[in-house]
Amino acid sequence: MPLFAPTSVLETHEVTNQPPEFGGRNLYLDDRVLREAVLREAGPWLDARMVALGEELGRENVLAAGDLANRHPPELVAFDRYGQRLDEARFHPAYHELMALAMKHRIHDLPWTVGERGAHVGHLALAALFSQVEQGTICPINMTYAAVPALRLAPDITGAWTDKLIGGRYDAPLRPIAQKAGITLGMAMTEKQGGSDVRANTTRAEPIDQAARLYRLTGHKWFCSAPMSDGFLTLAQAPNGLSCFLVPRITEEGRRNAIHLMRLKDKLGNRSNASSEIEYHGADAWLLGQEGAGVKTILEMVHLTRLGTVAGSLGIMRMALAQAIHHVSHRRAFQRRLIDQPAMRLVIADLALEYEAAVVLAARMARSIDDTDPQGRAFARLCVALSKYWLTQRVPGFVFGCMECHGGAGYVEESPMPRLYREAPLNAIWEGSGNVIALDVLRTLAREPLALASYRAEVDEGLRGGDPSLAAMATGLFDELARGAIGEQRARPVAERMALLLQAALLQRHAPGAVAEAFSLSRLSEARAFSYGALPSGVDVQAILDRQAFD
């Protein structure tokens, strides 16, 4: 991103018909769809915060920082020059700049500091907005946010940690937390032999001082994101079974804990984030919750990290769509702007429909996390799983559709599109891949009758609009669910239909009629197509496009 206009008159030709630079805009005020969801599901208190963050994120220097943090990924520094262990990852200054910005805007702790309606909508919306610019830094930010419920299970041990987390500022250097202005937390759960099957973990936890809940851990972790965090939540086998622990980087005695960074992952995307493989060599750790209750202890934390994967997916989708809209608004071909050409109008309108449906589902999901009554909590568990499964699955094809709008200019590394494309699959893999999440949907339906009842109530609200495609899909789905136990081979089809149906029902309630009708026709009816831009006839394309900011 040049600070001054490049030279366009060259020796052999003049470069014309190119879009201007994207920056210098408020990323939130440009996004009418997200703003409507924020005002509906949270309110003005969050809108003001979003306006402030959107203004900062849209600046050229912040957009450039997102690019730099990924062009210059972290490096592992295992030893100093004398052979002493360091076990650190070193980052480009842009990474630290972005982390400081995220914590300045309270993305890591907002739900734990405000008593407002839609507190978790606040985290979702802020994280989604930030993810438009950079996704790797949101990983430690989201883990820090999600760790709070687990920390609160042992306040006598973790009180100082919670105090430093909530209200804290970014403070990168490694030192005891008492000397820091704020902290971040990472997670290290999975192992080579088990992956998502954490009950297969072999890392051992040996009790040292049970009154102080102090243990020593020995073993490995296959995926430890953000290894420069101040502490990690991890799972290990204690004498009474799989248990959850807090592992500090610095021990109470003031020494580096025995956490060895074996290597940093060479990942497809998310390159600014130092995902690592680690080993515990008698590392000090504090037990959270009860021995043998490790999975139960981390359930709410996993719930919240999955919300983070949805937020990241929204951010990637929005930036990809905004870049496509920006390009087709300024590029001309055959005497017309691209956006004025009928085929391109259909592509952009179809992509915009997908984004509208993603936002309305994600915002409703985030609001459900605030619910404390049994029915609300049951719906939240189901809705988080449906959102995580479906929305993260949609991102890779969506980003490709947006990239295609640019032609060859979208396929070169100077464009933001390749980075978005590399990020696109990630959120569907992290925090439970497709099969894991789809099976979680089935387990929730089998174990929590209130979840299905609350889901049906949401759909019934949408059915009042009289949409025939919505009614037909609802009848078919509820007939299948009423027949009893659903086999695992039906997990993905059921999760997909439930998510689509809920998206359509929510659009009937909250979106303009043209948007809701077009979504049902193009996703639920027999006119459904399999590529963006193949909308059925009768769709009000102009009404859909009018909700997007074409500059």
N, C-alpha and C positions, 0 to 999 in steps of 0.2 A: 504494500500500500504506500505509494509515494506521498511525501509530504507536500510536494509541489507538482504541478501538472507535468506529465511526461511530454517529450517532443513527439508530435504527431506528423510533422512534415519531414519526410525522410528523403534521401537522395533519389530514390527510384519511384516513390509514390507517397501519397498522403493517406494516413490512417484515419478513416472516417467510419461512421455508422457503428460506433462502439458505445456501450452503456457507460455512464459515469461511475465513479467509485461508489460503493454501497454505503459507506459510513456517514456519520454526521446526522443521525436520526435517533429517535426514541423508539427502541425495539418494542416497548410495551404499547405505547400509544398507536403504533402502526398496526397492532394486532387487536382488532375489534372483537374477534371471537373470544380470545382469552380474557379480554377486559370484561366482557359481559359475564363470563363465568365467574370471575373474581368478585364482581359486584353482587352477583346472585347468591353464590355459595359462601361468601365471607362478608364483604361490605366495604364501605368507604375507608375503614381503618387500614385495610390491606391495599386498596387502590392507591393510596398515597405512597406507600412503600414501593409499590411496583413502578409507579411513575418515576420515582427517584432512581431506582436501579436501572430501569430501561434507558434513562438518559445517559447514565455512565457507561452502560454496556455498548451503546451505539456509537461511542466515540472512536475515531480512527485508531488512537493509541491502544485502546482496550481490545479492539478487534485484532490489531497486530500482535498483541501479547498472546492471544489465543493461538495464533499461528506459530509464533516463536516457541512457545512452550512445547509444541509438538514437533517442530523441526529440530529441536535440540533436546532430546529425551534425557532423563536422568541417567547418571552413571553410578555404578557400584564402586564404593571404596571400602574394601574389606580390611585393609591394613594401612597403617601409616608407613612412613619411609624406614622406620626402624623395625618393622615387623610386628608391631603391637596391633591388636584387633581394634577396628573401628566399627565395622558393620554398619555403614551409612550409605545412603543414596544422596548424591549431589545433584541439585536442580539448576536449571537456567533461571536467571532473575525474573523472567516473565512468569514463571510458575509461582514464585513467592508473591509477586504483585497481584496475581489473580486470587490466590488463597486469602490474602489480606482483604481484598475487595469483597469476597464472599462472606467472610466473617464480619466485616464492617456492616454489612446489610443483614446480619443475623440469620443467614440461611441455616446455620448449624444449630440454632437453639430457639428460634422464634416460637414454636408451639409450647415451649416450656416457660416462656416469659410473659406471654399475653393471656389475658382471660377473655378473649374475644371469641365470638362465634366464627367457626371455620379456621381455627388455629392451624390445623394440619393442611388445610387448603393453602394457607400461607406458605408452608414449606414447599408444597408441590409447585405452586405458581412461581415463587422466587427461584427455585432450583431449575424449573423448566426455562425460565427466562435466561438464567445464567448459562444453561447448557447450550443455548444458541451460540454462544461465543466460545466456550471451552467445556469439554465434558470430563476430562481427566481429573481436574481439581474438585469436581462435584462428588467424586467417589469418597475421599476422606471427609468431606463436608457432610455427606449423607450418612456415613457410618457414625460420625460423631453425634449427629442428631438422633439416630436410631438406638444408640447405646444407652441412652438415659434410663429407660425402663429397667434394663438389667442392672445398672448401677444402683438404682434405688432399692434393689432387693437386699442390699447389705450396706445400709447407710453408715453403720459404725466403721466400716472399712473404707467406703468409697465417698464419704461426705466431702472430703477435700477435693476429690476428683470432680464431683458434680459441681462444686462451687467454682472451680476453675473453668469448667466447660461452659456453664450457663453464664452469659454475660462476658465471656472471655474474648480477647482479641488474638489475632494470629501472632504467634511467637515461635519462630522456626527453630532456633538453636536448641540442641539437646542439653538439658540440664534438669535438676529436680523440679517437680511441678510447683513446689512452694516458691520458687524463684521466677515463675513464668506469669505472663499477663493473660494467658489462655492456653488451652490444650486441645489437641485433636486425638481421636481414638480410631484404631483400625480393627480389623477382624481377621482371624486366622482359624478357619473351621475345617476345611476339607484336607484330605490326605490322598496320597497316590493310589492306594488300593481301593478307596471307597468313593471318592468324589462326593456327590450329593448324599450318598448313604453314610452319614456321619456316625451311625451306630457301629460301623466297621472300623472306626478310628482305633489306632494302636498307641498313640501318645499316652504315656503313663504319668499319673499324678501321685506323688508320695507325700503323705501328711508329714509336716515338720512341727507345726504348732497348731493343733486343732482349735484351741481357744481363740487364737488370733486368725483362724481360717487360712493359715499359711501352708502352702504346698510347694514341692519342687517338681517341675515338668521335664520329661525327657522324651524326645520324639521329633517328628517332623511335620511340616505343613506344606502342602503342595501349592496353595495359593494364599498369600498374605498380601493384601493390597495396602498401599500407603505404609511401608515399613518404617518411615520416619515419624510416625505418630508417637505420642507420648506413652501409649499403652495399647494393649490389644485384648479383645474378648476372644477367648479360644475354648475349644472343647478337648477334654482329656479323660482317660479312664482312671477314676479314683477307686478305692477299695470297694465302694458300693455302686459302681457303675459310671456311665458317661456323665460328666459334670462340666459346668461352665466356670471359667476362671477369668480374672483380670490379671494380665501379665504386664508389669511396668517396664519401660525401657531402662529406668534408673531404679535400683533397689533402695529400700529404706536406709541402707548403710551408705548410700551415695556412690555406688559403683555401677558400671554398665552391667545390665542383666545378661545372663548367658543365653542370648538370642543371636544365633549366627545367620547372617544373610548369605545363602549359598549362591544365588544368582538372581538377576532381574529377568523377568519374562520378556522375550522379544515378540511382542504382540502385533497382531494385524492392525489394530487401532488403539485408541486410548493411550497413546504413547507418552504423553506427559506424566502419566501416573505410574509410579514405580512398583508395579505388581511384582511380587518376589516369591521365592521359595526359601523357607527358613528351617532351622533346626533348633530345638531346645536342648541345651546341655546342662540340665539341673537348674533351669530358670525358676526364679521365685515367682509365685503366683498366689492370688487370693481367691478363695472359693466364693462364687456368687450363687445364691440360692442353696438348695440342698444337694448333698452328694446323690448321684444317680438321677437327678432331675435336670440334666443338662439341656435336653431338647425342650422341655417345658419352659426352662428359664429363658431360652433364646427365641421363643415363639413370637412374642410381641416385637422384639427387635427385628426378626425376619420380616414380619408384617410391614414394618416401617422401611426397611431397606428395599422391599419390593415396591413400595410407593415411590421410592427414589428412582427405580428403574423406569417407572412410568413417566416420571418427571423428565428424566433424561431423554426418553423417546419423544415426548412432546417437543422438547427443545430442538432436537435434531430435525424433526419434521417441520417445525416452524421456520427454522433458518433455511432449510432446503427450499421450502415453498416461497419464502420471502426472496431468496436469491433468484429463483425461477421467475417470479413476478417482476422483479427488478429488470431482469434481462429482457423478457418479452415486451416489457413496456417501452424499452428504448431501442431495441434492435429492429431494423426494417428489412423486409425482403419482398420483392415483387410489388414495389410501390406502396406497401402498407406495413404498419407496425405488426410484429408477430402476434400481438394480443388482439389485433383486429381481424385476424384470419380465422375462419370458422373452425378449422380442425384444432388450432391451438387454443381457441376459446374453450372448446370441449375438454381438452387435456387439463388446463388450469382449473376449470370449474370442477372437474372430477377430483383432482388433487385437493382442492379447497373443501369439497364435501368430506373427504377422508379426514382432513384435519379438524373440521367442525365436529365430526362424530367422536374423534379421539379426545378432544377437549371436554366435551360434555360428559363423557364417561369418566375421564380421569378426575374431573372436578367433583362429580357426585361421589366417586370412590373416596376421595380425600375427605370430603365432609363426613362420610360415614364413620371415619376413624374417631371423630369427636364424640360419637354416640356412646352412652354408658349403659343404656337399658339392654336387656338380653336380646331383644329382637334386632336392635340396631347393631350390636356387636356381632351377631350372627350374620347379618347382611354385610357388614364390613369385611368379615373374613372371606365370604363368597365373592364380593365385589372386587377386593384386592386381587384375588386369584384370577378372576375373569379379565380384569384390566391388564394385569401382568402378562397373562397368556396371549391375549389377542392384540393388544396395542404394540407390544414389543415385536411380535411376529410381523406386523404390517410395515415396519420401518424400512427394511432393505428395499423392497419393491417401490415404496413411496419415494425414497431418495433417488433411486434410479430414474423414476418418472420425472422428477425435478431436474436431474442432471441432463436427461435427454433434451429438455427444452433449450439448453445452452448450445447444443451441437458440440463440436470439437473443443470449444472454449471451456466447456465444463469438465473436460477430461484431462486437463493439464494441471500440474501440481501448484501452479500459481493461483489457481481457483480454489475457493473453499470446498468445492463439491467432492473432490477425492477424499479429503479428511472426513467429511460427513458420511461418505459412503463406507469408509473403513469403520467408522463408529457404529454404523447402522445395525449390525447383527448383535452387538455386545449385550445390550440389555435383555435380549431374549435368552442369553446363555447364563449370565450372572444371576445369582440369587434364585436358582432353580430354572433349568431349561424346560422346553415345552412339555415333554412328557411328565416331568415332576409336577408342574403347575396344573396341567389338565387332570392328573390323578388327584391332586389336592382339591380340585373342584368336586370330583366325585365323592371324596371322603367327607367334605363339608356337607354335601347334600344328604349323605347317608347318616351322618352323626348329629346334624343340627337341623331338625325340621323347621325351626324358625327361620333359617336362612332361605329356604325355598318359599316360605310364606311371605317373607318380606320382599323377596325378588319378584314374586308374582304381583304383589301390591304395586310395585314400581311399574311393571309392565301394564297392569290394568289401567293405571293413570294415563299411559300413552295410548291405550286402546280407545279411550274416549274420543280421540280425534277421528275415528272412523276409517282409518287407512286400511284398505283391503289386504295389501301385502303383509302388513304387520299382523293383522288378525289371523291370516292363514298360517304364517310361521308360528305364531303363538299357539294356535290350536295343535299343530303338529308336534311342537316341542313339549307342551304340557301333557299331551297324550302319551308320549314316550316316557316322560318322567313318572307318570302315574302308573305305568306298568310294573314298577318295582325296581329291583337292583339292576344297575347298568354295568355291563362288563367293561373291563379295562380297555378293550379294543374300541369302545365307543367314547373314550375320554376326550379325544381331540374334537370329533364332530360335535359332541354335546357342548363342550366349552365354547367352541366357535359360534354355534347357533345361539347360545345363551348371551354371549357378548354382543353379537349383532342385533339380537332382539332388544336388548337393553339399550344399546345405542339408538336404535330407531325410536324406541318409546320415549327416551329422554329428549330426542330432537323434536318429537311431536309436541312436547310440553314447552320447550325452551327456545327453539329455533324458529325463524320465519317459515311460513308454510311452504314456500318454494324449496327451501333447503330440506325440510323433513320429507316432503313428497319425493324429491329427487333421490334422496338416500334410500328410501324404501323401494322405489322402482328399480334402482341400479344395484342394490345389494340383496334385497329379499325376494324380488319377483322373478318370474321366468325370463324376464328381459335382462337378467344379470349377465354382465360380461366379465372378462378376465384381464383386461388391460385398461389403463387409464386413458380416457378420451372416448371410450365407446359407450357414452351415455345413451339411454333410450330416447326416442323422440318424445316430444311433449315436455321435456324438462325446461324450466325457465332459467336458462344459462345466465342471462344478464342479471337476474336477481341474486344469483349465487356470487357472481363476480363483483357485484356492487358492495359486497361485504369485505372485500379485500382492498388494500391500499396500493393503488397503482400510481407511482410517482412519475 
